[in-house]
Amino acid sequence: MVRAIQNDYRQVDLGSATRTLLDFAVKLTTRPTEMCRGDVAALREAGFSDTDVLDAVHTVGYFNYANRVMDALGVQPEAEMRHHPRE
């Protein structure tokens, strides 16, 4: 299941709340300038509290920051930490 989520979480039945959270994380990671109040509203409508939303933003932001720092410095993560999609 982990591999399926890594390959395309949209193809895995994770429940609507988890899907909404992952959609939010992907958008924050790939298109941060497009984030809007509606993205937070969607999380609230999915049942997430304001604390949950803040935790999600901090977690996604931290991982994006840490990955960019490692990429910029040429740090290679341990092999099992890198996602290798199946062909």
Residue, then its C-alpha position, 0 to 999 in steps of 0.5 A: m500500500v505504501r508503494a501504491i501511495q507513493n506512486d499515485y495516492r489518488q489511485v488508493d482508497l484512503g478516504s476523502a479526508t486523507r485525500t483532501l489533506l494529500d491534495f493540499a500537501v501536493k499543492l503547497t509543495t508544487r504550486p505554493t503561490e496558488m494557495c488560497r483560503g479555499d484550500v484551508a476551507a476544504l480541510r476544515e470541511a473535511g473535518f480538520s481543526d485549525t490546529d490540524v491545518l497548522d500542523a499540516v502546513h508546518t509539516v509540509g513546509y518543514f519537509n519541503y525546506a529540508n529537502r531543498v536544503m539537502d538538494a542544494l548541498g548535494v546531500q544524498p539520502e539513504a537509499e530507502m528514503r528515496h522514492h523509486p516508482r515502479e516502471 
